């Protein structure tokens, strides 16, 4: 029997060395993985020409292969994501996981099983948290507004703070987590694919449940591919 094929699509450049270990921990070893990125092969000038955000529009942030981060227009990125999905499907991927927690309207695949984190994570977290108060850390302040709609499944409106996983400054993340705890959060969700176990460890002094978005979706996809 041929191995099952999982495609991953980052809005940045693949492979994502920060995320692949989390996927490898939860995806069955018999599954073959194909990693692709919307920005693969592009220079920073080319990225800016295609995906530079206009003032006031919804933003996304991602990591490049050189370790740096770049802010992108969510509106312009949607077409790049759809093209990337089509390419992965053409390569034979049965399941495709989008490595971005941002919201994109109307993405689709012809036959492949598309997993969009912004569809999975809010529902799972709503079931876990129920009526407790959730705090959410997003990488960009503007995402507190632009990504808020996806949290409607929660019984209580979440509290928000901003800290980027790509700055390498864990003190800012700890300050964001402490702010959320001080304002009533009982658990914290790190809502960006770029947050890793290192960031969870940085928040350990808070003594709270710290949830990684990428681990939640990786575990879910692992269940989908078992058997």
NORSUL-V135135 format. One record per residue. N is the residue number from 0. SS is DSSP state (~ for helix, > for strand, _ for the rest). PHI is phi in radians with two decimals (none if undefined). Layout:
N:SS:PHI / N:SS:PHI
This chain:
0:_:none / 1:_:-1.19 / 2:_:-1.15 / 3:_:-1.24 / 4:>:-2.16 / 5:>:-1.91 / 6:>:-1.78 / 7:>:-2.06 / 8:>:-2.23 / 9:>:-1.66 / 10:_:-1.36 / 11:_:-1.79 / 12:_:-2.08 / 13:_:-1.79 / 14:_:-1.39 / 15:_:-1.55 / 16:~:-1.08 / 17:~:-1.36 / 18:~:-1.79 / 19:~:-0.94 / 20:~:-1.06 / 21:~:-1.20 / 22:~:-1.10 / 23:~:-1.07 / 24:~:-1.21 / 25:~:-2.02 / 26:_:-1.53 / 27:_:-0.93 / 28:_:-1.10 / 29:_:-1.33 / 30:_:-1.40 / 31:>:-1.53 / 32:>:-1.91 / 33:>:-2.13 / 34:>:-1.84 / 35:>:-2.39 / 36:>:-2.33 / 37:_:-1.07 / 38:_:-1.70 / 39:_:-0.96 / 40:_:1.38 / 41:_:-1.64 / 42:_:-1.40 / 43:~:-1.09 / 44:~:-1.14 / 45:~:-1.19 / 46:~:-1.09 / 47:~:-1.10 / 48:~:-1.12 / 49:~:-1.60 / 50:~:-2.24 / 51:_:-1.09 / 52:_:-1.33 / 53:_:-1.42 / 54:_:-1.04 / 55:_:1.53 / 56:_:-1.55 / 57:_:-1.12 / 58:>:-1.95 / 59:>:-2.21 / 60:>:-2.33 / 61:>:-2.59 / 62:>:-1.85 / 63:_:-1.78 / 64:_:-1.13 / 65:_:-1.38 / 66:_:1.57 / 67:_:-1.41 / 68:>:-1.96 / 69:>:-2.49 / 70:>:-1.62 / 71:>:-2.31 / 72:>:-1.35 / 73:~:-1.11 / 74:~:-1.07 / 75:~:-1.28 / 76:~:-1.20 / 77:~:-0.98 / 78:~:-1.11 / 79:~:-1.10 / 80:~:-1.12 / 81:~:-1.07 / 82:~:-1.11 / 83:~:-1.14 / 84:~:-1.09 / 85:~:-1.08 / 86:~:-1.14 / 87:~:-1.15 / 88:~:-1.12 / 89:~:-1.10 / 90:_:-1.40 / 91:_:1.70 / 92:_:-1.28 / 93:_:-1.43 / 94:>:-2.21 / 95:>:-2.22 / 96:>:-1.84 / 97:>:-1.41 / 98:>:-1.61 / 99:_:-2.80 / 100:_:-1.59 / 101:_:-1.23 / 102:_:-1.69 / 103:_:-2.25 / 104:_:-1.50 / 105:_:1.32 / 106:_:-1.18 / 107:_:-2.74 / 108:_:-2.17 / 109:_:-1.20 / 110:_:-2.28 / 111:_:-1.10 / 112:>:-1.49 / 113:>:-1.57 / 114:>:-2.00 / 115:>:-1.85 / 116:~:-0.94 / 117:~:-1.23 / 118:~:-1.55 / 119:~:-1.51 / 120:~:-1.10 / 121:~:-1.02 / 122:~:-1.18 / 123:~:-1.11 / 124:~:-1.14 / 125:~:-1.04 / 126:~:-1.20 / 127:~:-1.27 / 128:~:-1.41 / 129:_:0.88 / 130:_:-1.71 / 131:_:-1.33 / 132:_:-1.57 / 133:>:-1.69 / 134:>:-1.88 / 135:>:-2.18 / 136:>:-1.78 / 137:>:-1.92 / 138:_:-1.31 / 139:_:-2.21 / 140:_:-0.99 / 141:_:-1.09 / 142:~:-1.29 / 143:~:-1.02 / 144:~:-1.59 / 145:~:-1.20 / 146:_:-1.86 / 147:~:-1.21 / 148:~:-1.09 / 149:~:-1.21 / 150:~:-1.62 / 151:~:-1.04 / 152:~:-1.12 / 153:_:-1.20 / 154:_:-1.22 / 155:_:-2.19 / 156:_:-1.00 / 157:_:-1.32 / 158:>:-1.64 / 159:>:-2.19 / 160:>:-2.58 / 161:>:-2.12 / 162:_:-2.84 / 163:_:-1.50 / 164:_:-1.34 / 165:_:-1.79 / 166:_:-1.52 / 167:_:1.35 / 168:_:-1.87 / 169:~:-1.23 / 170:~:-1.08 / 171:~:-1.15 / 172:~:-1.17 / 173:~:-1.09 / 174:~:-1.11 / 175:~:-1.11 / 176:~:-1.11 / 177:~:-1.12 / 178:~:-1.07 / 179:~:-1.14 / 180:~:-1.08 / 181:~:-1.14 / 182:_:-1.71 / 183:_:2.00 / 184:_:-1.16 / 185:_:-1.81 / 186:>:-2.71 / 187:>:-2.17 / 188:>:-1.83 / 189:>:-1.60 / 190:_:-1.69 / 191:_:-2.77 / 192:_:-1.03 / 193:_:-1.33 / 194:_:-1.29 / 195:_:-2.22 / 196:~:-1.05 / 197:~:-1.07 / 198:~:-1.25 / 199:~:-1.06 / 200:~:-1.11 / 201:~:-1.12 / 202:_:-1.66 / 203:~:-0.97 / 204:~:-1.04 / 205:~:-1.25 / 206:_:1.17 / 207:_:-2.16 / 208:>:-1.20 / 209:>:-2.06 / 210:>:-1.97 / 211:>:-1.64 / 212:~:-1.04 / 213:~:-1.18 / 214:~:-1.19 / 215:~:-1.03 / 216:~:-1.30 / 217:~:-1.12 / 218:~:-1.12 / 219:~:-1.12 / 220:~:-1.17 / 221:~:-1.02 / 222:~:-1.13 / 223:~:-1.08 / 224:~:-1.68 / 225:_:-1.24 / 226:_:1.53
